[in-house]
Amino acid sequence: MRRLIPLAAVASLLSLAAMPLTAMPAAGATGPSVSSNALVDSDHGLAFPQNKQNEPSITRDPLTGVLIAGANDEISQPTCPGTSTPLASPCPFAPAAPTSAFYVSTNNGQTWAGGYLPGFDALSPPRTSGGDPSLSYGPRRCASGASSFSCGVAIYYASLANPVGEFAGEQVTVSRSYDDGRSWADPVYATTTDNKSNFDDHEWVAVDESPTSAHFGRVYVNWAVFCNTCAGNGNVKLYVAHSDDEGRTWSAAVQVSAVNNNAAQGFRETGQMTVSSAGTVEVFWTENADSTKFPSLQVAAVSTDGGATFSAPVTVAQVDDYPLTGTPFDVVDLFNRVPGMSARVDCYPHPAADPSSNRVYVVWCDFSNGHGTVQGAVSSDGIHWTSLGTVASLDGRNAFFPEAAVSPSGTVSVTFDALTQPPANDEWQTGVQTYDNYYVESLAGGASFTAPIRVSTVSSNPDGSGYNNLQEQFLGDYIGIVDGPQRAYVVWTDSRNATPCPAVDAYRSQVYAGGQPVAPNPDQVCATSFGNTDTMAAAVSY
């Protein structure tokens, strides 16, 4: 069944068909230029956690130009009931509330309307959407059974599906739309790794978009399987599956990583995947992450037979991630963090395929020499990689959450966030530093990139964000970008409208000091705008 379910706060969904496509100003001769920022989500004026979005992803229909985005959206969650238990969450998740939202723009990202992905209650057993959105597009299958863009475009949305009312692990699903997100088919399980003692996570969807490829139109999804009872990410396994019928059915999972890692060797940090114009399937991740014994490596596993088999991991580059330990926040959990905020980050690889050649580009953040930059590499076969060196660097700021896209003519676009650097004598000062979104591009195959230009028109203070348990700031794990013929479209998690809360800051300080405090109820003691992390969008003309 294909249904459209509006977000609870949207009184009526805009008539998407009536919204005309409008042109943006042509790019000037002096390099890329940025349009105004546009709010994507629909939680205007709501309190925490209903005002919380993160992890945006975006794709574009190449035939119509319509933009389709997704994000984790908590507008369906109840307001915070509060707690009297030390260290417990005052804003627990409602078990059946959905998370995976979609948003559609028919005017180059100036305005958006959307809803929640439908149909998770039709799964067996019934589930609810669990977020981690990843979107892509591909050709429709024609009546002959062949794939062709002449028969239309399918939009794919990969999402986690959370159990409801039973002990089980998260699973990966893929939903599809044939009308640019106006309606969606019910989600389909894409994984065969279901196990109550494990859970799927960090899924990513990619489509073979090249008409000259032997597997044109094949849809791929990769994901990580985590052990529920294991410490850290040492037992993470990575898998890929594919579909030749627009996501209706999926192949058995193919494992692309080794069986496991151990703590001394380091962890396995999941990444993303892409498909080159030659049809080569390339899956990326960080191996030996945060190892005390071996260097952390960005690696790729490559398939030249449509995902049936994969090569052993090939080293792309070495990476120096942000600090994992030695922060005031270690008492809560161990995540890599940019100095100046408690929100987690990871410098795993983010790939993008070039439609005009067989090249694949990959970018990641790197904290070598105590300065966060964006690094990159390029390959024409997934096996032999050439370093691009530093793709982007900003004095006085540390870069994180890079994402890449490539235009039909080969322009390489990279977006990233960057946080102001704290004082050297107070590296983990929080509540003061701010971040912005930036953009660079290359017209020369990655040989050189433009200087970073600021995309966000107002800076964001991450201190106004938070996990639902309030113990740390939270911005998700990634942002999104897609390239069209004339411009790139960027979506990022933005906290310009999030007001820090003194009561939450005091609670966090007590937690970091090893105390056992009771969390405040933010809906009672904070400004309504506390926690208001929005999905923001902008178009960048080349």
TARARA-V592012 format. One record per residue. N is the residue number from 1. PSI is psi in radians with two decimals (NA if undefined). D_FIRST is the distance of its C-alpha to the first C-alpha in Angstrom with 1 decimal. Layout:
n: {N & N}
psi: {PSI & PSI}
d_first: {D_FIRST & D_FIRST}
This chain:
n: {1 & 2 & 3 & 4 & 5 & 6 & 7 & 8 & 9 & 10 & 11 & 12 & 13 & 14 & 15 & 16 & 17 & 18 & 19 & 20 & 21 & 22 & 23 & 24 & 25 & 26 & 27 & 28 & 29 & 30 & 31 & 32 & 33 & 34 & 35 & 36 & 37 & 38 & 39 & 40 & 41 & 42 & 43 & 44 & 45 & 46 & 47 & 48 & 49 & 50 & 51 & 52 & 53 & 54 & 55 & 56 & 57 & 58 & 59 & 60 & 61 & 62 & 63 & 64 & 65 & 66 & 67 & 68 & 69 & 70 & 71 & 72 & 73 & 74 & 75 & 76 & 77 & 78 & 79 & 80 & 81 & 82 & 83 & 84 & 85 & 86 & 87 & 88 & 89 & 90 & 91 & 92 & 93 & 94 & 95 & 96 & 97 & 98 & 99 & 100 & 101 & 102 & 103 & 104 & 105 & 106 & 107 & 108 & 109 & 110 & 111 & 112 & 113 & 114 & 115 & 116 & 117 & 118 & 119 & 120 & 121 & 122 & 123 & 124 & 125 & 126 & 127 & 128 & 129 & 130 & 131 & 132 & 133 & 134 & 135 & 136 & 137 & 138 & 139 & 140 & 141 & 142 & 143 & 144 & 145 & 146 & 147 & 148 & 149 & 150 & 151 & 152 & 153 & 154 & 155 & 156 & 157 & 158 & 159 & 160 & 161 & 162 & 163 & 164 & 165 & 166 & 167 & 168 & 169 & 170 & 171 & 172 & 173 & 174 & 175 & 176 & 177 & 178 & 179 & 180 & 181 & 182 & 183 & 184 & 185 & 186 & 187 & 188 & 189 & 190 & 191 & 192 & 193 & 194 & 195 & 196 & 197 & 198 & 199 & 200 & 201 & 202 & 203 & 204 & 205 & 206 & 207 & 208 & 209 & 210 & 211 & 212 & 213 & 214 & 215 & 216 & 217 & 218 & 219 & 220 & 221 & 222 & 223 & 224 & 225 & 226 & 227 & 228 & 229 & 230 & 231 & 232 & 233 & 234 & 235 & 236 & 237 & 238 & 239 & 240 & 241 & 242 & 243 & 244 & 245 & 246 & 247 & 248 & 249 & 250 & 251 & 252 & 253 & 254 & 255 & 256 & 257 & 258 & 259 & 260 & 261 & 262 & 263 & 264 & 265 & 266 & 267 & 268 & 269 & 270 & 271 & 272 & 273 & 274 & 275 & 276 & 277 & 278 & 279 & 280 & 281 & 282 & 283 & 284 & 285 & 286 & 287 & 288 & 289 & 290 & 291 & 292 & 293 & 294 & 295 & 296 & 297 & 298 & 299 & 300 & 301 & 302 & 303 & 304 & 305 & 306 & 307 & 308 & 309 & 310 & 311 & 312 & 313 & 314 & 315 & 316 & 317 & 318 & 319 & 320 & 321 & 322 & 323 & 324 & 325 & 326 & 327 & 328 & 329 & 330 & 331 & 332 & 333 & 334 & 335 & 336 & 337 & 338 & 339 & 340 & 341 & 342 & 343 & 344 & 345 & 346 & 347 & 348 & 349 & 350 & 351 & 352 & 353 & 354 & 355 & 356 & 357 & 358 & 359 & 360 & 361 & 362 & 363 & 364 & 365 & 366 & 367 & 368 & 369 & 370 & 371 & 372 & 373 & 374 & 375 & 376 & 377 & 378 & 379 & 380 & 381 & 382 & 383 & 384 & 385 & 386 & 387 & 388 & 389 & 390 & 391 & 392 & 393 & 394 & 395 & 396 & 397 & 398 & 399 & 400 & 401 & 402 & 403 & 404 & 405 & 406 & 407 & 408 & 409 & 410 & 411 & 412 & 413 & 414 & 415 & 416 & 417 & 418 & 419 & 420 & 421 & 422 & 423 & 424 & 425 & 426 & 427 & 428 & 429 & 430 & 431 & 432 & 433 & 434 & 435 & 436 & 437 & 438 & 439 & 440 & 441 & 442 & 443 & 444 & 445 & 446 & 447 & 448 & 449 & 450 & 451 & 452 & 453 & 454 & 455 & 456 & 457 & 458 & 459 & 460 & 461 & 462 & 463 & 464 & 465 & 466 & 467 & 468 & 469 & 470 & 471 & 472 & 473 & 474 & 475 & 476 & 477 & 478 & 479 & 480 & 481 & 482 & 483 & 484 & 485 & 486 & 487 & 488 & 489 & 490 & 491 & 492 & 493 & 494 & 495 & 496 & 497 & 498 & 499 & 500 & 501 & 502 & 503 & 504 & 505 & 506 & 507 & 508 & 509 & 510 & 511 & 512 & 513 & 514 & 515 & 516 & 517 & 518 & 519 & 520 & 521 & 522 & 523 & 524 & 525 & 526 & 527 & 528 & 529 & 530 & 531 & 532 & 533 & 534 & 535 & 536 & 537 & 538 & 539 & 540 & 541 & 542}
psi: {2.39 & 2.10 & 2.78 & 2.11 & 2.02 & 2.70 & 2.57 & -0.56 & -0.06 & 2.01 & -0.70 & 2.41 & 2.36 & 2.60 & 1.74 & -0.63 & -0.43 & -0.06 & 1.93 & 2.64 & 2.35 & 2.60 & 2.56 & 2.79 & 2.54 & 2.60 & 2.47 & 3.12 & -0.08 & 0.13 & -2.99 & 2.61 & 2.60 & 2.41 & 3.10 & 2.76 & 2.49 & 2.35 & 2.22 & -0.73 & -3.12 & 0.47 & 0.47 & 2.09 & 0.06 & 2.77 & 2.94 & 2.42 & 0.18 & -0.23 & 0.33 & 2.14 & 2.72 & 3.02 & 1.02 & 2.56 & 2.71 & 2.53 & 3.04 & 2.30 & 2.04 & -0.29 & -0.69 & -0.33 & 0.04 & 2.40 & 2.37 & 2.16 & 2.84 & 2.78 & 2.77 & 2.12 & 2.12 & 0.39 & -0.35 & -0.17 & 2.67 & 2.84 & 2.88 & 2.15 & -0.29 & 3.06 & 2.73 & 0.10 & 2.24 & 2.34 & 0.07 & 2.77 & 2.27 & -0.13 & 1.10 & 2.64 & 2.39 & 2.27 & -0.63 & 0.09 & 2.32 & 2.83 & -0.58 & 1.84 & 2.71 & 2.74 & 2.48 & 2.40 & 2.25 & 0.16 & 0.82 & 0.57 & 0.17 & -0.66 & 2.70 & 2.63 & 2.69 & -2.78 & -2.88 & 2.54 & 2.27 & 2.98 & 0.00 & -0.44 & -0.21 & -0.13 & 2.77 & 1.99 & 2.88 & 2.47 & 3.11 & 2.68 & 2.41 & 0.17 & -2.70 & 1.01 & 2.50 & 2.23 & 2.57 & 3.07 & 2.83 & 3.06 & 2.68 & 2.73 & 2.25 & 3.02 & -0.48 & -0.22 & -0.19 & 2.67 & 2.43 & 2.43 & -0.28 & -0.31 & 0.03 & -3.08 & 2.40 & 2.35 & 2.30 & 2.42 & 1.89 & 2.39 & 2.65 & 2.65 & 2.11 & 2.50 & 2.66 & 2.06 & 0.35 & 2.78 & 2.00 & 2.91 & 2.81 & 2.59 & 2.78 & 2.31 & 2.82 & 2.22 & 2.75 & 2.65 & 2.44 & 0.08 & 0.72 & 0.68 & 0.07 & -0.54 & 2.79 & 2.44 & 2.72 & 2.60 & 2.71 & 2.37 & 2.23 & -0.05 & 2.65 & 0.47 & 0.40 & 2.24 & 2.25 & -0.40 & -0.07 & 2.97 & 2.55 & 2.64 & 2.92 & 0.85 & 2.72 & 2.40 & 2.49 & 2.66 & 2.49 & 1.85 & 0.11 & 2.06 & -0.35 & -0.09 & 2.58 & -0.34 & 0.62 & 2.22 & -0.18 & 2.38 & 2.32 & 2.59 & 2.37 & 2.72 & 2.95 & 2.53 & 2.08 & 2.58 & 2.20 & -0.52 & 0.15 & 2.61 & 2.35 & -2.76 & 0.43 & -0.35 & 0.41 & 2.34 & 2.47 & 2.40 & 2.82 & 2.47 & 2.86 & 2.84 & 2.39 & 0.17 & 0.76 & 0.58 & 0.18 & -0.68 & 2.74 & 2.60 & 2.94 & 2.63 & 2.44 & 2.14 & 2.28 & -0.19 & 3.00 & 3.00 & -0.84 & 2.97 & 3.04 & 2.93 & -0.66 & -0.67 & -0.50 & 3.12 & 3.04 & 2.01 & 2.06 & 2.62 & -2.35 & 3.14 & 2.87 & 2.97 & 2.17 & 2.95 & -0.29 & -0.06 & 0.12 & 2.22 & 2.18 & 2.11 & 2.28 & 2.56 & 3.06 & 2.14 & 2.54 & 0.58 & 2.28 & 0.51 & 2.55 & 0.00 & -0.60 & 2.74 & 2.51 & 2.33 & 2.39 & 2.18 & 2.85 & 2.41 & 2.36 & 2.41 & 2.27 & 0.16 & 0.63 & 0.48 & 0.13 & -0.72 & 2.74 & 2.62 & 2.88 & 2.70 & 2.33 & 2.33 & 2.20 & -0.82 & 2.87 & 2.63 & 2.47 & 1.85 & 2.97 & 2.80 & 2.40 & -0.62 & 3.04 & 0.33 & 2.82 & -0.27 & -0.03 & -0.50 & -0.40 & -0.92 & 3.01 & 1.86 & 2.69 & 2.48 & 2.52 & 2.27 & 2.27 & -0.10 & 2.70 & -0.14 & 2.51 & 2.64 & 2.86 & 2.45 & 0.82 & 2.86 & 2.54 & 1.89 & 2.87 & 2.32 & 2.54 & 2.01 & -0.35 & -0.04 & -3.07 & 0.08 & 2.55 & 2.28 & 2.61 & 2.41 & 2.73 & 2.81 & 2.72 & 2.41 & 0.56 & 2.45 & 0.42 & 0.34 & 2.21 & 2.05 & 3.01 & 2.17 & 2.86 & 2.91 & 2.84 & 2.58 & 2.61 & -0.08 & -0.01 & -0.15 & -0.77 & 2.07 & 2.44 & 2.24 & 2.41 & -0.05 & -2.53 & 2.03 & -0.64 & 2.46 & 2.46 & 2.22 & 2.33 & 0.16 & 2.63 & 2.21 & 2.54 & 2.93 & 0.90 & 2.58 & 2.61 & 2.72 & 2.80 & 2.32 & 2.92 & -0.47 & 0.01 & 0.07 & 2.22 & 2.10 & 2.38 & 2.24 & 2.70 & 2.83 & 2.75 & 2.26 & 2.42 & 2.51 & 2.29 & 2.94 & 2.57 & -0.50 & 0.09 & 1.09 & -0.54 & 0.50 & 2.27 & 2.76 & -0.12 & -0.70 & 2.65 & 2.74 & 2.78 & 2.86 & 2.49 & 2.93 & 2.42 & 2.80 & 2.81 & 2.25 & 0.05 & 0.63 & 0.45 & 0.00 & -0.54 & 2.67 & 2.66 & 2.83 & 2.57 & 2.36 & 2.52 & 2.26 & -0.81 & 2.38 & -0.25 & 2.40 & 2.75 & 2.42 & 1.98 & -0.25 & -0.30 & -0.03 & 2.99 & 2.60 & 2.84 & -0.40 & -0.05 & -0.06 & -0.38 & 2.86 & 2.78 & 2.19 & 0.19 & -2.73 & -0.17 & 2.94 & -2.95 & 2.72 & 2.53 & 2.52 & 2.40 & -3.00 & -0.55 & -0.35 & 2.77 & 2.60 & 2.17 & 2.40 & 2.40 & 2.81 & 2.15 & 2.28 & 0.49 & -0.49 & 0.16 & 2.13 & 2.11 & 2.64 & 2.07 & -0.66 & -0.64 & -0.72 & -0.72 & -0.72 & -0.81 & -0.75 & -0.70 & -0.68 & -0.81 & -0.41 & 0.02 & 0.19 & 3.09 & 0.99 & 2.86 & 2.28 & 2.47 & 2.82 & 1.91 & -0.44 & -0.19 & -0.54 & -0.07 & 2.86 & 2.61 & -0.50 & -0.01 & 2.38 & 0.06 & 1.37 & 2.03 & 2.74 & 2.10 & 2.62 & 2.66 & 2.63 & 2.40 & 2.00 & 2.40 & NA}
d_first: {0.0 & 3.8 & 6.3 & 10.0 & 12.2 & 15.9 & 18.8 & 20.8 & 23.8 & 22.4 & 23.2 & 21.3 & 19.5 & 21.7 & 20.9 & 20.4 & 20.9 & 24.2 & 25.5 & 28.0 & 28.8 & 32.3 & 34.9 & 36.6 & 40.4 & 41.6 & 42.8 & 46.5 & 49.0 & 49.5 & 46.4 & 42.9 & 42.3 & 39.8 & 38.0 & 37.7 & 35.3 & 32.1 & 30.3 & 26.6 & 25.4 & 25.4 & 27.4 & 30.5 & 33.1 & 31.3 & 33.2 & 32.7 & 30.3 & 27.9 & 29.7 & 29.1 & 27.2 & 28.1 & 27.2 & 25.8 & 24.5 & 24.2 & 23.4 & 24.0 & 22.6 & 25.8 & 25.2 & 24.4 & 26.0 & 23.2 & 23.3 & 20.5 & 21.7 & 20.6 & 22.7 & 23.1 & 23.0 & 24.4 & 24.0 & 22.0 & 25.0 & 27.6 & 31.0 & 33.6 & 35.1 & 38.0 & 39.8 & 43.3 & 43.0 & 44.7 & 42.5 & 39.3 & 36.4 & 36.7 & 33.1 & 31.1 & 27.3 & 25.2 & 23.5 & 20.0 & 20.1 & 17.9 & 19.9 & 17.9 & 18.0 & 17.6 & 19.9 & 20.3 & 23.6 & 24.6 & 28.3 & 29.3 & 28.5 & 30.5 & 27.8 & 24.3 & 21.3 & 18.2 & 16.2 & 14.8 & 12.2 & 9.2 & 7.7 & 11.2 & 11.6 & 9.2 & 11.8 & 14.8 & 16.8 & 14.9 & 15.9 & 16.1 & 16.4 & 20.0 & 20.9 & 23.0 & 21.0 & 21.7 & 20.4 & 21.3 & 20.6 & 21.1 & 21.2 & 18.6 & 19.2 & 20.8 & 20.8 & 23.9 & 22.2 & 24.2 & 23.0 & 24.3 & 24.0 & 25.0 & 21.5 & 20.0 & 19.1 & 16.3 & 16.4 & 16.1 & 16.2 & 17.7 & 17.9 & 19.4 & 17.6 & 20.0 & 20.7 & 20.7 & 23.5 & 24.7 & 27.0 & 25.2 & 25.1 & 22.6 & 20.5 & 19.3 & 15.7 & 14.5 & 11.6 & 11.6 & 11.7 & 13.1 & 14.5 & 16.6 & 14.5 & 13.7 & 9.9 & 8.4 & 6.1 & 6.2 & 9.9 & 11.9 & 15.4 & 17.9 & 21.0 & 23.1 & 25.5 & 24.2 & 27.3 & 28.0 & 31.2 & 29.7 & 27.0 & 25.3 & 25.9 & 26.6 & 24.0 & 24.1 & 22.1 & 24.0 & 23.5 & 26.2 & 26.7 & 29.9 & 30.0 & 33.2 & 31.8 & 31.4 & 27.9 & 26.7 & 23.0 & 22.9 & 21.0 & 23.0 & 22.6 & 25.6 & 26.1 & 28.8 & 29.3 & 31.5 & 33.5 & 33.1 & 36.8 & 38.4 & 40.4 & 39.4 & 37.6 & 40.0 & 37.6 & 34.7 & 33.2 & 31.2 & 28.7 & 26.7 & 23.9 & 22.5 & 19.7 & 20.4 & 16.9 & 15.5 & 14.7 & 12.7 & 15.9 & 18.9 & 22.6 & 24.8 & 26.2 & 29.5 & 31.9 & 33.7 & 36.0 & 38.8 & 38.5 & 39.7 & 42.2 & 44.7 & 45.9 & 49.1 & 47.3 & 44.8 & 41.0 & 38.1 & 36.3 & 32.9 & 32.3 & 29.9 & 29.4 & 29.5 & 29.9 & 33.0 & 33.4 & 35.0 & 31.9 & 33.6 & 31.3 & 33.1 & 32.3 & 34.5 & 35.7 & 38.9 & 41.0 & 43.8 & 42.6 & 45.3 & 47.5 & 51.0 & 52.1 & 50.3 & 49.1 & 45.5 & 44.0 & 41.1 & 39.9 & 37.6 & 36.4 & 35.9 & 34.2 & 35.3 & 33.4 & 29.8 & 29.5 & 30.9 & 34.0 & 35.4 & 38.9 & 40.6 & 40.2 & 42.3 & 44.0 & 43.2 & 45.5 & 46.9 & 45.5 & 47.1 & 44.4 & 45.1 & 46.9 & 45.2 & 48.1 & 51.1 & 49.2 & 49.4 & 45.8 & 46.4 & 46.8 & 43.1 & 41.6 & 42.4 & 40.5 & 41.9 & 42.7 & 44.2 & 47.6 & 47.3 & 44.0 & 42.5 & 38.9 & 38.1 & 37.9 & 37.8 & 39.3 & 36.9 & 36.4 & 33.9 & 33.7 & 32.9 & 33.2 & 35.3 & 33.7 & 37.2 & 38.7 & 38.1 & 39.0 & 36.9 & 38.1 & 37.7 & 38.8 & 39.5 & 41.6 & 45.1 & 47.7 & 50.8 & 54.0 & 52.4 & 50.6 & 46.8 & 46.1 & 43.3 & 44.2 & 42.7 & 43.0 & 42.1 & 41.8 & 41.3 & 40.5 & 39.3 & 42.5 & 45.2 & 44.8 & 47.0 & 47.3 & 46.7 & 48.6 & 47.9 & 45.1 & 45.5 & 48.0 & 49.0 & 52.3 & 52.0 & 48.2 & 46.2 & 43.1 & 39.8 & 36.1 & 36.7 & 33.9 & 34.4 & 33.0 & 34.6 & 34.5 & 34.4 & 38.2 & 38.7 & 39.3 & 38.7 & 37.4 & 37.6 & 36.7 & 37.9 & 39.0 & 42.6 & 44.3 & 47.9 & 50.3 & 51.9 & 55.7 & 57.1 & 58.7 & 55.4 & 52.7 & 50.2 & 50.8 & 47.6 & 46.8 & 48.9 & 47.2 & 44.6 & 42.2 & 41.0 & 38.7 & 40.4 & 40.0 & 42.0 & 41.7 & 43.5 & 44.3 & 46.4 & 44.1 & 44.5 & 48.3 & 48.5 & 46.3 & 46.9 & 48.1 & 45.3 & 44.4 & 42.9 & 39.4 & 39.1 & 41.2 & 41.8 & 42.5 & 40.5 & 42.2 & 40.1 & 42.0 & 39.7 & 36.8 & 36.1 & 34.2 & 33.1 & 36.2 & 38.3 & 40.5 & 39.9 & 38.6 & 35.1 & 33.7 & 31.1 & 31.7 & 31.0 & 30.4 & 29.0 & 30.2 & 29.0 & 31.5 & 31.3 & 34.2 & 36.2 & 35.1 & 33.5 & 31.0 & 31.6 & 29.7 & 31.5 & 31.8 & 34.4 & 36.5 & 38.8 & 37.5 & 37.8 & 41.1 & 42.9 & 43.8 & 47.3 & 46.4 & 43.7 & 46.2 & 48.8 & 46.4 & 45.5 & 49.3 & 50.0 & 47.3 & 48.6 & 52.1 & 51.1 & 50.8 & 48.6 & 47.7 & 45.1 & 42.6 & 42.7 & 39.9 & 39.0 & 37.6 & 41.1 & 43.6 & 42.0 & 41.2 & 37.7 & 37.2 & 37.9 & 35.1 & 33.6 & 32.4 & 30.5 & 28.6 & 31.0 & 30.7 & 33.4 & 34.0 & 37.0 & 38.7 & 40.4}
